[in-house]
C-alpha cells in the first residue's frame, strides 16, 4: 500500500489508481478501496478495467458481509465489523456489482466472464429465468460451456423444470461421469422429482467419488463402495482396518491396492490411528508403479499432513520423476495462510538428495532473508511458519551451506542472516 501510494503520486494513470485501491482494500480499508476506484472512474471516464475491478471488490464485500475482511491472504473477523446493516450492505453491494457488469457487457464485446457472473448474480437473487438468459449466451463458449450448462440445470431445478434439468445434467455426465458435484446435483434432482431409488444411487456414487480421486480407475460398485466406506468409518478400529488393507494387498491386483492406499490418504480419516502411515509404507514397498498416482494426489487439494506423507513416499522411492514435483512445491509453502501447518516437504527434499535439495531450498529462501518481521500478529504467524525451510538445514555443515550460497549469488548480509536464522 505504501509503495503503490508513492507510485500514484508520480504516475497519475488508471493503472496506478487501481493498484492503490486494491492495496487499500487488501490492507483492510475495504470501503476506501472501493471509493478510490469510484474516484478514478469519475476522473478517467468509463474505463473497463477500473469498472471490472470495482465489480469484483463489490462482490467480495457481498460475500464477506460486514464482519469479515481478507487481509494479506488471511480471513480476519471482527465482532463489530463495518457499521452497516448486514442484509442491506450485502444487497446493495450485489446490486451495484450487477449494474457495473451489465454496463461492461452492453458496451464492450466478448465480455464472456462478465456474462457468466451476471448469470450467477441473478441465480443468487432467485431470478432463474433471467439467469438462464445469460448462461445461454455463453453455453457454446468452450471454456465456459460446462459451467454454463450446470448452472442452467440449477436454474431449471429452481423453476421445477425437472425434465430440462435432467437433460442438462445427463449431457454433462457424458464428459464428467465421476464428478462429485454433478452426481450430487443428479441425486438432488431425483430426490425432489420423486425418484427416490435413483436419488439414493447417485448419492452413493457422489460419496464414493468424493473419497476416490478422479485420476483413479477404481469403478463404482457396491463392493468397492463398501471397501472404501470401511476405511472412512471412524467406528471401525485400527486393527480391523489394517487387516483389511493386508487382505487387499494379498488378494487384489497391484493397481487396486495402490488406489486403495491413495484413497486412504485422500480421505484423511485415519490420521491419528496410524493407518495412513501403513498405506504410505505400502506405497513405498510398491515403489515406482505407485508414483504416478502419488504425484497426482500431491498436486491435488489435500491436507498439508497428507502432502508431508506423500513427500516421504517420494523421498523413500527416490525416482527422478518425483524430483520436479517436490521442488516445484517449495515456493508454495511461503504463501500459505498462517492457519495451516506447513508441510515438511523441505525435510524430504533433503532426504531425497542432500546436495541437490540444499541447493533448491537455498534458492527458495534467498529472497526471504531480506524481509523484515511484520508487525501484524496474524502475519507474524505466517512468517514464523517459514521455519520449515530452515529446520532440515540445521544438521548440515554451515561451511557446505555457505559454499553453495556463494555459488547462488548470496551477499554477505544474506549469508549472515541465514547463519543467524539457523542458530
TORTIFI-736680 format. One record per residue (C-alpha): residue in one letter; x, y, z. Coordinates in Angstrom, 3 decimals. Example, Ala and Ser with C-alpha at 12.3 -4.5 7.8 and 13.67 -1.06 7.14 Angstrom:
<rs>
<'a', <12.300, -4.500, 7.800>>
<'s', <13.670, -1.060, 7.140>>
</rs>
This chain:
<rs>
<'x', <0.000, 0.000, 0.000>>
<'x', <2.829, 2.396, 0.861>>
<'x', <4.674, 1.633, -2.376>>
<'x', <1.574, 1.979, -4.560>>
<'x', <0.724, 5.314, -2.924>>
<'x', <4.164, 6.677, -3.883>>
<'x', <3.734, 5.383, -7.440>>
<'x', <0.335, 7.085, -7.679>>
<'x', <1.821, 10.452, -6.747>>
<'x', <4.297, 10.220, -9.621>>
<'x', <2.121, 8.410, -12.183>>
<'x', <-1.446, 9.683, -12.346>>
<'x', <-2.994, 6.975, -14.555>>
<'x', <-5.834, 4.389, -14.297>>
<'x', <-3.396, 1.548, -13.521>>
<'x', <-1.784, 3.304, -10.555>>
<'x', <-5.211, 4.190, -9.152>>
<'x', <-6.346, 0.580, -9.495>>
<'x', <-3.205, -0.753, -7.784>>
<'x', <-3.505, 1.667, -4.881>>
<'x', <-7.240, 0.981, -4.494>>
<'x', <-6.650, -2.765, -4.416>>
<'x', <-3.810, -2.327, -1.910>>
<'x', <-6.111, -0.314, 0.348>>
<'x', <-8.783, -2.994, 0.070>>
<'x', <-6.331, -5.815, 0.824>>
<'x', <-4.972, -3.924, 3.801>>
<'x', <-8.445, -3.884, 5.360>>
<'x', <-9.541, -0.414, 4.183>>
<'x', <-12.302, -2.003, 2.127>>
<'x', <-14.639, 0.989, 1.787>>
<'x', <-11.767, 3.351, 0.984>>
<'x', <-10.572, 0.928, -1.684>>
<'x', <-13.948, 0.953, -3.457>>
<'x', <-14.251, 4.739, -3.094>>
<'x', <-10.799, 5.132, -4.634>>
<'x', <-11.956, 3.189, -7.703>>
<'x', <-15.120, 5.306, -7.947>>
<'x', <-12.992, 8.458, -7.880>>
<'x', <-10.734, 7.045, -10.605>>
<'x', <-13.730, 6.190, -12.804>>
<'x', <-15.000, 9.743, -12.330>>
<'x', <-11.582, 11.098, -13.272>>
<'x', <-10.664, 8.852, -16.223>>
<'x', <-14.121, 8.080, -17.571>>
<'x', <-15.745, 4.690, -18.051>>
<'x', <-12.544, 2.654, -18.005>>
<'x', <-13.372, -1.050, -18.440>>
<'x', <-10.586, -2.344, -16.180>>
<'x', <-11.471, 0.037, -13.334>>
<'x', <-15.156, -0.896, -13.587>>
<'x', <-14.297, -4.625, -13.672>>
<'x', <-12.052, -4.270, -10.615>>
<'x', <-14.758, -2.355, -8.752>>
<'x', <-17.348, -5.056, -9.518>>
<'x', <-15.015, -7.770, -8.173>>
<'x', <-14.438, -5.889, -4.923>>
<'x', <-18.168, -5.248, -4.526>>
<'x', <-18.838, -8.961, -4.952>>
<'x', <-16.241, -9.709, -2.288>>
<'x', <-17.980, -7.286, 0.064>>
<'x', <-21.258, -9.085, -0.679>>
<'x', <-19.711, -12.471, 0.110>>
<'x', <-17.930, -11.372, 3.286>>
<'x', <-20.607, -9.107, 4.697>>
<'x', <-19.783, -6.567, 7.376>>
<'x', <-17.766, -8.797, 9.714>>
<'x', <-15.039, -10.370, 7.577>>
<'x', <-12.110, -8.997, 5.602>>
<'x', <-9.377, -10.867, 3.759>>
<'x', <-6.137, -9.116, 4.684>>
<'x', <-2.811, -10.263, 3.236>>
<'x', <-4.286, -13.681, 2.426>>
<'x', <-5.833, -14.233, 5.854>>
<'x', <-9.514, -14.076, 6.767>>
<'x', <-9.911, -11.600, 9.632>>
<'x', <-13.172, -11.486, 11.587>>
<'x', <-14.255, -8.559, 13.709>>
<'x', <-17.109, -8.756, 16.182>>
<'x', <-18.458, -5.296, 15.357>>
<'x', <-17.405, -5.254, 11.736>>
<'x', <-18.374, -2.365, 9.478>>
<'x', <-21.058, -0.020, 10.721>>
<'x', <-23.806, -1.051, 8.277>>
<'x', <-26.939, -3.167, 8.376>>
<'x', <-25.790, -6.637, 7.274>>
<'x', <-28.534, -7.521, 4.789>>
<'x', <-28.730, -4.048, 3.309>>
<'x', <-24.946, -3.949, 2.951>>
<'x', <-24.869, -7.268, 1.101>>
<'x', <-27.844, -6.480, -1.139>>
<'x', <-26.564, -3.040, -2.152>>
<'x', <-23.081, -4.353, -2.977>>
<'x', <-24.531, -7.209, -5.038>>
<'x', <-26.823, -4.850, -6.975>>
<'x', <-24.020, -2.351, -7.552>>
<'x', <-21.757, -5.101, -8.901>>
<'x', <-24.577, -6.273, -11.178>>
<'x', <-25.033, -2.766, -12.597>>
<'x', <-21.299, -2.451, -13.303>>
<'x', <-21.177, -5.825, -15.059>>
<'x', <-24.251, -5.084, -17.175>>
<'x', <-22.598, -1.820, -18.268>>
<'x', <-19.457, -3.703, -19.360>>
<'x', <-21.430, -6.327, -21.299>>
<'x', <-23.562, -3.677, -23.029>>
<'x', <-20.615, -1.500, -24.015>>
<'x', <-17.803, -3.937, -24.804>>
<'x', <-17.676, -7.046, -26.974>>
<'x', <-16.988, -10.611, -25.857>>
<'x', <-17.220, -9.999, -22.117>>
<'x', <-18.000, -13.670, -21.536>>
<'x', <-16.732, -13.868, -17.942>>
<'x', <-18.891, -10.888, -17.026>>
<'x', <-21.929, -12.548, -18.629>>
<'x', <-21.232, -15.639, -16.535>>
<'x', <-21.050, -13.562, -13.350>>
<'x', <-24.298, -11.751, -14.221>>
<'x', <-25.936, -15.169, -14.588>>
<'x', <-24.646, -16.183, -11.134>>
<'x', <-25.901, -12.968, -9.566>>
<'x', <-29.403, -13.463, -10.982>>
<'x', <-29.248, -17.019, -9.653>>
<'x', <-28.350, -15.712, -6.184>>
<'x', <-31.344, -13.384, -6.416>>
<'x', <-33.589, -16.367, -7.363>>
<'x', <-34.304, -14.765, -10.737>>
<'x', <-33.768, -18.067, -12.536>>
<'x', <-35.258, -17.194, -15.921>>
<'x', <-33.090, -14.064, -16.191>>
<'x', <-30.109, -16.160, -15.124>>
<'x', <-30.739, -18.704, -17.887>>
<'x', <-30.912, -15.939, -20.490>>
<'x', <-27.340, -15.017, -19.555>>
<'x', <-25.960, -18.570, -19.388>>
<'x', <-27.477, -19.442, -22.766>>
<'x', <-25.383, -16.624, -24.274>>
<'x', <-22.163, -18.443, -23.325>>
<'x', <-23.167, -22.117, -23.487>>
<'x', <-21.215, -22.548, -26.728>>
<'x', <-18.011, -20.892, -25.438>>
<'x', <-15.676, -23.923, -24.966>>
<'x', <-14.028, -22.844, -21.702>>
<'x', <-17.380, -21.875, -20.126>>
<'x', <-19.693, -24.479, -21.655>>
<'x', <-19.688, -26.984, -18.775>>
<'x', <-20.156, -24.344, -16.071>>
<'x', <-22.918, -22.656, -18.063>>
<'x', <-24.759, -25.940, -18.641>>
<'x', <-24.500, -26.879, -14.953>>
<'x', <-25.929, -23.510, -13.913>>
<'x', <-28.744, -23.782, -16.457>>
<'x', <-29.614, -27.130, -14.840>>
<'x', <-29.579, -25.485, -11.399>>
<'x', <-31.921, -22.785, -12.638>>
<'x', <-34.306, -25.386, -14.100>>
<'x', <-34.281, -27.072, -10.695>>
<'x', <-35.193, -23.750, -9.092>>
<'x', <-38.046, -23.382, -11.609>>
<'x', <-39.085, -27.059, -11.034>>
<'x', <-38.462, -27.834, -14.708>>
<'x', <-37.161, -31.273, -13.754>>
<'x', <-37.057, -32.784, -17.239>>
<'x', <-34.969, -29.904, -18.605>>
<'x', <-32.646, -30.064, -15.585>>
<'x', <-32.152, -33.807, -16.126>>
<'x', <-31.321, -33.318, -19.810>>
<'x', <-28.615, -30.763, -18.944>>
<'x', <-27.093, -32.865, -16.180>>
<'x', <-27.067, -36.117, -18.158>>
<'x', <-25.436, -34.300, -21.062>>
<'x', <-22.716, -33.088, -18.689>>
<'x', <-22.276, -36.551, -17.182>>
<'x', <-21.170, -37.849, -20.597>>
<'x', <-17.999, -35.762, -20.164>>
<'x', <-17.722, -35.879, -16.355>>
<'x', <-19.180, -39.224, -15.213>>
<'x', <-17.395, -39.215, -11.837>>
<'x', <-17.615, -35.556, -10.862>>
<'x', <-18.992, -35.438, -7.252>>
<'x', <-20.677, -32.050, -7.664>>
<'x', <-22.553, -33.276, -10.735>>
<'x', <-23.500, -36.580, -9.084>>
<'x', <-24.745, -34.645, -6.067>>
<'x', <-26.932, -32.446, -8.262>>
<'x', <-28.374, -35.518, -10.033>>
<'x', <-29.138, -37.037, -6.630>>
<'x', <-30.868, -33.833, -5.582>>
<'x', <-32.853, -33.755, -8.838>>
<'x', <-34.160, -37.299, -8.478>>
<'x', <-34.988, -36.782, -4.804>>
<'x', <-37.126, -33.682, -5.436>>
<'x', <-38.722, -35.146, -8.576>>
<'x', <-39.840, -38.252, -6.687>>
<'x', <-37.431, -40.964, -7.913>>
<'x', <-36.000, -41.908, -4.507>>
<'x', <-34.138, -45.008, -5.742>>
<'x', <-32.198, -43.047, -8.362>>
<'x', <-31.584, -40.283, -5.849>>
<'x', <-30.034, -42.763, -3.421>>
<'x', <-27.920, -44.403, -6.163>>
<'x', <-26.436, -41.103, -7.324>>
<'x', <-25.812, -40.059, -3.728>>
<'x', <-23.813, -43.269, -3.221>>
<'x', <-21.841, -42.524, -6.381>>
<'x', <-21.224, -38.964, -5.174>>
<'x', <-19.930, -40.247, -1.822>>
<'x', <-17.680, -42.848, -3.490>>
<'x', <-16.117, -40.411, -5.950>>
<'x', <-15.516, -37.818, -3.245>>
<'x', <-13.320, -40.342, -1.453>>
<'x', <-11.680, -41.931, -4.502>>
<'x', <-9.762, -39.287, -6.527>>
<'x', <-10.855, -38.753, -10.125>>
<'x', <-7.487, -39.880, -11.518>>
<'x', <-8.012, -43.386, -10.085>>
<'x', <-9.527, -46.103, -12.277>>
<'x', <-11.419, -47.778, -9.426>>
<'x', <-15.010, -48.148, -10.598>>
<'x', <-18.102, -47.601, -8.532>>
<'x', <-19.727, -50.806, -7.345>>
<'x', <-21.467, -51.813, -4.139>>
<'x', <-18.432, -53.936, -3.219>>
<'x', <-15.926, -51.137, -3.846>>
<'x', <-18.168, -48.669, -2.045>>
<'x', <-18.267, -50.983, 0.974>>
<'x', <-14.451, -51.258, 0.940>>
<'x', <-13.854, -47.503, 0.759>>
<'x', <-16.557, -46.790, 3.319>>
<'x', <-14.922, -49.286, 5.688>>
<'x', <-11.739, -47.202, 5.724>>
<'x', <-13.751, -43.984, 6.170>>
<'x', <-15.796, -45.381, 9.059>>
<'x', <-14.418, -43.959, 12.325>>
<'x', <-16.302, -46.586, 14.333>>
<'x', <-14.066, -49.314, 12.875>>
<'x', <-10.918, -49.937, 14.934>>
<'x', <-7.389, -49.597, 13.595>>
<'x', <-6.569, -53.317, 13.755>>
<'x', <-9.555, -54.328, 11.616>>
<'x', <-8.682, -51.650, 9.059>>
<'x', <-5.050, -52.773, 8.906>>
<'x', <-6.159, -56.391, 8.441>>
<'x', <-8.475, -55.275, 5.643>>
<'x', <-5.598, -53.460, 3.931>>
<'x', <-3.357, -56.528, 4.226>>
<'x', <-6.149, -58.668, 2.775>>
<'x', <-6.416, -56.317, -0.210>>
<'x', <-2.652, -56.420, -0.761>>
<'x', <-2.756, -60.224, -0.734>>
<'x', <-5.857, -60.840, -2.867>>
<'x', <-6.353, -57.863, -5.175>>
<'x', <-4.381, -56.502, -8.121>>
<'x', <-1.428, -54.183, -7.579>>
<'x', <-3.332, -51.286, -9.149>>
<'x', <-6.363, -51.811, -6.872>>
<'x', <-4.026, -51.916, -3.843>>
<'x', <-2.315, -48.703, -4.932>>
<'x', <-5.636, -46.939, -5.441>>
<'x', <-6.960, -48.145, -2.084>>
<'x', <-3.880, -46.668, -0.383>>
<'x', <-4.316, -43.437, -2.344>>
<'x', <-7.980, -43.285, -1.249>>
<'x', <-6.983, -43.822, 2.407>>
<'x', <-4.548, -40.892, 2.171>>
<'x', <-7.124, -38.767, 0.355>>
<'x', <-9.895, -39.500, 2.882>>
<'x', <-7.672, -38.368, 5.793>>
<'x', <-9.970, -40.091, 8.301>>
<'x', <-7.191, -42.241, 9.818>>
<'x', <-4.588, -39.607, 10.595>>
<'x', <-4.494, -40.364, 14.312>>
<'x', <-4.557, -44.166, 14.262>>
<'x', <-1.538, -44.918, 12.060>>
<'x', <-3.361, -46.368, 9.038>>
<'x', <-2.221, -43.512, 6.795>>
<'x', <1.381, -44.353, 7.644>>
<'x', <0.646, -48.009, 6.834>>
<'x', <-0.825, -47.014, 3.464>>
<'x', <2.198, -44.813, 2.766>>
<'x', <4.579, -47.634, 3.705>>
<'x', <2.735, -49.995, 1.366>>
<'x', <3.119, -47.483, -1.470>>
<'x', <6.847, -47.210, -0.666>>
<'x', <7.056, -51.005, -0.799>>
<'x', <5.275, -50.994, -4.185>>
<'x', <7.809, -48.486, -5.495>>
<'x', <7.795, -46.862, -8.919>>
<'x', <4.398, -48.268, -10.099>>
<'x', <2.741, -46.220, -7.327>>
<'x', <4.373, -42.908, -8.203>>
<'x', <2.068, -41.614, -10.947>>
<'x', <-0.877, -41.591, -8.563>>
<'x', <1.254, -40.293, -5.676>>
<'x', <2.212, -37.346, -7.899>>
<'x', <-1.424, -36.777, -8.884>>
<'x', <-2.554, -36.719, -5.264>>
<'x', <0.342, -34.460, -4.264>>
<'x', <-0.746, -31.928, -6.908>>
<'x', <-4.397, -32.005, -5.835>>
<'x', <-6.089, -30.192, -2.987>>
<'x', <-5.233, -32.357, 0.018>>
<'x', <-4.303, -31.551, 3.605>>
<'x', <-0.781, -30.409, 4.423>>
<'x', <-0.365, -33.545, 6.582>>
<'x', <-1.077, -35.667, 3.507>>
<'x', <1.411, -33.598, 1.486>>
<'x', <4.074, -34.442, 4.068>>
<'x', <3.255, -38.157, 3.853>>
<'x', <3.372, -38.101, 0.056>>
<'x', <6.737, -36.307, 0.167>>
<'x', <8.002, -39.076, 2.450>>
<'x', <6.896, -41.683, -0.106>>
<'x', <8.707, -39.900, -2.940>>
<'x', <11.852, -39.367, -0.874>>
<'x', <11.917, -43.061, 0.018>>
<'x', <11.441, -44.363, -3.536>>
<'x', <13.909, -41.792, -4.936>>
<'x', <12.778, -41.899, -8.551>>
<'x', <13.818, -38.920, -10.693>>
<'x', <10.217, -38.412, -11.845>>
<'x', <9.399, -37.130, -8.338>>
<'x', <12.126, -34.509, -8.119>>
<'x', <10.424, -31.735, -10.089>>
<'x', <7.096, -32.459, -8.398>>
<'x', <8.647, -31.797, -4.988>>
<'x', <10.831, -28.820, -5.881>>
<'x', <8.005, -27.054, -7.747>>
<'x', <6.060, -27.152, -4.476>>
<'x', <8.719, -25.385, -2.385>>
<'x', <7.641, -21.737, -3.022>>
<'x', <4.019, -22.640, -2.203>>
<'x', <4.820, -23.104, 1.492>>
<'x', <5.785, -19.434, 1.987>>
<'x', <2.439, -18.304, 0.585>>
<'x', <0.316, -20.474, 2.871>>
<'x', <-2.066, -18.810, 5.356>>
<'x', <-0.903, -18.808, 8.965>>
<'x', <-3.826, -21.092, 9.874>>
<'x', <-2.172, -24.042, 8.077>>
<'x', <0.576, -26.237, 9.470>>
<'x', <3.253, -26.091, 6.761>>
<'x', <4.078, -29.467, 5.168>>
<'x', <7.531, -30.907, 5.784>>
<'x', <8.485, -31.019, 2.096>>
<'x', <11.959, -29.395, 2.571>>
<'x', <12.943, -32.160, 5.008>>
<'x', <12.113, -34.834, 2.434>>
<'x', <13.782, -32.966, -0.413>>
<'x', <16.974, -33.131, 1.645>>
<'x', <16.307, -36.827, 2.374>>
<'x', <15.836, -37.429, -1.366>>
<'x', <19.159, -35.826, -2.331>>
<'x', <21.035, -33.676, 0.184>>
<'x', <23.257, -31.858, -2.319>>
<'x', <20.532, -31.015, -4.855>>
<'x', <17.931, -30.467, -2.128>>
<'x', <20.112, -27.989, -0.255>>
<'x', <20.598, -26.000, -3.451>>
<'x', <16.831, -25.870, -4.152>>
<'x', <15.977, -24.753, -0.616>>
<'x', <18.656, -22.043, -0.640>>
<'x', <17.291, -20.738, -3.954>>
<'x', <13.813, -20.532, -2.427>>
<'x', <14.748, -18.845, 0.873>>
<'x', <17.177, -16.267, -0.565>>
<'x', <14.509, -13.531, -1.076>>
<'x', <13.094, -14.186, 2.412>>
<'x', <16.308, -13.297, 4.204>>
<'x', <15.928, -9.588, 3.448>>
<'x', <12.281, -9.439, 4.573>>
<'x', <11.509, -7.842, 7.922>>
<'x', <9.255, -9.433, 10.510>>
<'x', <5.721, -7.976, 10.046>>
<'x', <4.089, -6.129, 12.942>>
<'x', <0.635, -7.698, 12.498>>
<'x', <0.173, -10.759, 14.767>>
<'x', <-1.542, -12.927, 12.128>>
<'x', <1.085, -12.079, 9.522>>
<'x', <3.803, -12.945, 12.059>>
<'x', <2.377, -16.455, 12.406>>
<'x', <2.632, -16.968, 8.652>>
<'x', <6.150, -15.535, 8.695>>
<'x', <7.186, -17.869, 11.506>>
<'x', <5.840, -20.852, 9.508>>
<'x', <8.841, -20.459, 7.216>>
<'x', <10.958, -22.268, 9.813>>
<'x', <10.018, -25.412, 7.874>>
<'x', <12.590, -24.391, 5.229>>
<'x', <15.392, -23.954, 7.737>>
<'x', <14.880, -26.929, 10.062>>
<'x', <16.489, -29.527, 7.737>>
<'x', <19.494, -27.241, 7.151>>
<'x', <20.490, -27.200, 10.817>>
<'x', <22.061, -30.676, 10.601>>
<'x', <24.180, -29.758, 7.581>>
<'x', <27.643, -28.236, 7.908>>
<'x', <27.368, -24.453, 7.580>>
<'x', <30.620, -24.493, 5.638>>
<'x', <28.887, -26.566, 2.971>>
<'x', <25.830, -24.311, 3.074>>
<'x', <27.978, -21.194, 2.762>>
<'x', <29.800, -22.565, -0.280>>
<'x', <26.531, -23.178, -2.115>>
<'x', <25.210, -19.766, -1.019>>
<'x', <28.159, -18.100, -2.714>>
<'x', <27.544, -20.109, -5.886>>
<'x', <23.946, -18.888, -5.844>>
<'x', <24.958, -15.235, -5.532>>
<'x', <24.207, -14.633, -1.863>>
<'x', <25.775, -11.445, -0.493>>
<'x', <27.498, -11.293, 2.902>>
<'x', <24.435, -9.807, 4.588>>
<'x', <22.217, -12.647, 3.355>>
<'x', <24.731, -15.289, 4.470>>
<'x', <24.956, -13.653, 7.881>>
<'x', <21.152, -13.561, 8.184>>
<'x', <20.919, -17.225, 7.168>>
<'x', <23.508, -18.220, 9.785>>
<'x', <21.596, -16.254, 12.414>>
<'x', <18.324, -17.963, 11.393>>
<'x', <19.873, -21.431, 11.611>>
<'x', <21.060, -20.794, 15.145>>
</rs>
